[in-house]
Amino acid sequence: MRLDRGDRIAGLDGLQLRDYFRRFGSAYVNCATVVKEFSVTRRKAQNILEELLKLDMICLCELQGKGEMVSYETTMKGNALGMAKASRPITRASAERVLRELLGRVLAVNDRPELAYRVESVVVFGSYLSKVERLNDLDIAVELKPRRDDGASFRSLRNESMERARTSGRRFRNVVEEVGWPQIEVLSILKNRSRTISFCEWKSLFEMEGFRYGVVFGDKERIVGLLKGGQLVESEENARG
């Protein structure tokens, strides 16, 4: 997904809303944070939240605090906005180079025994599988699997991952963010600060219908069995018709 400067969503500047979702999307979308971040009245904040609900960008959190304030989290659409780019489109040649480099990092991640997760599958979808020569970004979904089957060993790797984050100065805003860090650590290595790569949550592909995808890493037959709503593109050449 790509944002253009000046885009407005729910009456808000699209780039500001993107940055807000990046900061608070995990469980801290609420009236108070909207009031503070956008300098609006409480009434206006409630209207914004209602509009975001209608747009299916947020949903109620399963766990609510003891106070009266209702908490929300971003949906798949909200997460897509949070990852949206405002940079210029890239050439197909650049996207192909970025994809090759990403696959090199996949192999490197799987060779690092200290990481709690390894990469099981990687699929590419979106504009990369179209005929256009200039792409908004490179849409990628990565399936991660625990590196160890033994519960105690896996917990040890997760704890080591979180400790690395704390040692580096990272501060977690909540328990959800802390628990999710071992996976984020791997995804951060894969992304390598690339502005071209846009990650989509693996499980969100299960809810999509009629999308086209290409398997670039992993067991193709297994992935086809999982992504029943999608259409496999056997090769880039076939994708371009």
C-alpha positions in Angstrom: 0.0 0.0 0.0 1.2 3.5 -0.8 0.0 6.8 0.5 0.1 10.1 -1.4 0.8 13.3 0.5 -2.5 15.0 1.0 -4.6 11.8 1.3 -7.2 12.0 4.0 -8.8 9.1 5.9 -11.6 9.5 8.4 -11.0 13.3 8.2 -7.4 12.9 9.2 -4.1 13.4 7.3 -3.3 9.9 5.9 0.4 10.1 6.9 -0.4 11.2 10.4 -2.9 8.4 10.8 -0.3 5.9 9.5 2.2 7.1 12.1 -0.5 6.9 14.8 -1.3 3.3 13.9 2.4 2.4 14.0 2.7 3.7 17.5 -0.6 2.7 19.1 -2.1 0.0 16.8 -1.3 -3.0 19.0 -3.9 -2.1 21.7 -3.7 1.6 22.5 -6.1 3.0 20.0 -8.5 4.9 22.2 -10.1 8.2 22.8 -7.3 9.6 24.9 -4.5 8.8 22.4 -6.6 10.2 19.5 -7.2 13.4 21.5 -3.5 13.8 22.3 -2.0 12.9 18.9 -4.4 14.9 16.7 -5.2 17.8 19.1 -9.0 17.3 18.8 -11.8 17.4 21.4 -13.0 14.2 23.0 -16.2 14.4 21.0 -14.3 14.7 17.8 -12.0 11.8 18.8 -15.1 9.6 19.4 -16.3 10.5 15.9 -12.9 9.6 14.4 -13.0 6.2 16.2 -16.5 5.5 14.9 -15.4 6.3 11.3 -12.4 4.1 11.6 -14.6 1.3 12.8 -16.9 1.8 9.7 -13.8 1.6 7.5 -12.8 -1.7 9.2 -9.4 -0.2 10.2 -9.8 -0.9 13.9 -11.8 -3.4 16.0 -12.4 -3.8 19.7 -9.6 -5.4 21.7 -10.6 -8.8 23.2 -9.1 -7.7 26.6 -10.4 -4.4 27.9 -9.0 -2.5 30.9 -10.9 -1.9 34.1 -11.5 1.7 33.3 -14.4 3.2 31.3 -12.3 4.0 28.2 -12.7 1.5 25.3 -9.6 0.2 23.7 -9.2 -0.8 20.0 -6.5 -2.4 17.9 -5.8 -2.2 14.2 -7.3 -4.7 11.8 -5.6 -6.2 8.7 -6.6 -3.0 6.8 -5.3 -0.8 9.6 -2.1 -2.7 9.7 -1.7 -2.2 5.9 -2.1 1.5 6.5 0.5 1.4 9.2 2.9 -0.2 6.8 2.0 2.1 3.9 4.8 4.0 2.1 4.8 7.6 0.9 7.9 7.0 -1.2 8.0 7.1 -5.0 7.3 3.9 -7.0 10.2 1.6 -7.8 11.2 -0.1 -11.0 10.6 -3.8 -11.6 14.4 -4.3 -11.8 14.8 -2.8 -8.3 12.0 -4.9 -6.9 13.7 -8.1 -8.4 17.0 -7.1 -6.8 15.3 -6.5 -3.4 13.6 -9.9 -3.6 16.9 -11.7 -4.3 18.5 -9.9 -1.4 15.6 -10.8 0.9 15.9 -14.5 0.0 19.6 -14.4 0.8 18.6 -13.1 4.3 16.1 -15.9 4.6 18.9 -18.4 4.3 21.0 -16.4 6.8 18.2 -16.3 9.3 17.7 -20.1 9.1 21.4 -20.6 9.8 21.3 -18.5 13.0 20.6 -20.9 15.9 20.1 -18.1 18.5 16.9 -16.9 16.8 13.7 -18.2 18.2 12.0 -18.5 14.8 13.1 -19.8 11.4 11.5 -19.0 8.0 9.2 -21.8 6.7 7.7 -20.0 3.7 7.8 -16.8 1.7 5.2 -15.7 -0.9 5.1 -12.6 -3.0 1.8 -11.0 -4.3 0.4 -7.7 -5.3 1.8 -5.5 -8.1 4.9 -7.6 -8.4 2.8 -10.2 -10.2 1.3 -7.7 -12.6 2.5 -6.3 -15.9 3.4 -2.9 -14.6 7.0 -1.8 -14.8 6.8 0.6 -11.8 5.7 -0.9 -8.5 4.4 0.8 -5.4 6.3 -1.7 -3.2 7.1 -5.4 -2.9 4.3 -7.2 -1.0 5.6 -10.2 0.9 4.1 -12.7 3.4 6.5 -14.7 5.6 5.5 -17.8 7.5 7.6 -18.3 10.7 8.0 -21.5 12.7 9.5 -22.0 16.1 13.1 -23.2 15.8 12.8 -25.8 18.5 10.0 -28.3 19.1 10.9 -28.7 22.7 8.9 -26.3 24.8 11.6 -25.5 27.3 14.2 -24.9 24.6 11.9 -22.7 22.6 11.0 -20.6 25.7 14.7 -20.2 26.3 15.3 -18.8 22.8 12.3 -16.4 23.2 13.7 -15.1 26.5 17.1 -14.6 25.0 15.5 -12.7 22.1 13.7 -10.4 24.5 16.8 -9.9 26.6 18.8 -8.9 23.5 16.1 -6.3 22.8 16.3 -4.9 26.3 20.1 -4.8 26.3 20.0 -2.8 23.0 17.8 -0.2 24.7 14.4 -1.2 23.3 11.5 -0.5 25.6 8.3 -2.4 25.2 5.0 -0.5 25.6 3.0 -3.5 26.8 3.1 -7.3 27.3 1.7 -8.0 23.9 4.6 -6.1 22.2 7.1 -7.8 24.4 5.8 -11.3 23.8 5.7 -10.6 20.0 9.2 -9.4 19.8 11.0 -12.7 18.9 9.0 -12.8 15.7 9.5 -9.1 15.0 13.2 -9.6 15.5 13.3 -12.1 12.6 11.1 -9.9 10.4 13.3 -6.9 11.1 16.4 -8.8 10.0 14.6 -9.9 6.8 13.4 -6.4 6.1 16.8 -4.9 6.7 15.3 -1.4 6.8 14.2 -1.7 3.2 11.6 0.9 2.2 10.5 -1.4 -0.7 9.4 -4.4 1.3 5.9 -4.4 2.7 5.2 -7.3 5.0 1.7 -8.8 5.3 0.7 -11.0 8.2 0.9 -14.6 7.1 -2.4 -15.7 8.6 -4.2 -12.7 6.9 -3.7 -14.5 3.5 -6.1 -17.2 4.7 -8.9 -14.6 4.8 -8.2 -13.3 1.3 -10.1 -14.4 -1.8 -9.1 -14.3 -5.5 -5.6 -13.0 -5.0 -2.6 -14.1 -7.0 0.6 -15.2 -5.4 4.0 -16.7 -6.1 5.9 -19.1 -3.9 9.6 -18.0 -3.6 10.6 -20.1 -0.6 9.1 -23.2 1.0 7.0 -26.2 0.1 4.8 -25.1 -2.8 2.3 -28.0 -2.5 1.8 -27.4 1.2 1.3 -23.6 0.6 -1.2 -24.2 -2.1 -3.2 -26.3 0.3 -3.1 -23.6 2.9 -4.0 -20.6 0.7 -7.2 -22.0 -0.8 -8.6 -18.6 -1.6 -5.6 -17.6 -3.8 -4.3 -18.5 -7.2 -0.8 -19.7 -7.6 1.4 -18.1 -10.2 3.9 -20.6 -11.3 6.5 -18.2 -12.5 7.1 -14.5 -13.1 6.8 -15.1 -16.8 3.4 -16.7 -16.4 2.4 -13.8 -14.1 3.0 -11.3 -16.9 0.8 -13.2 -19.3 
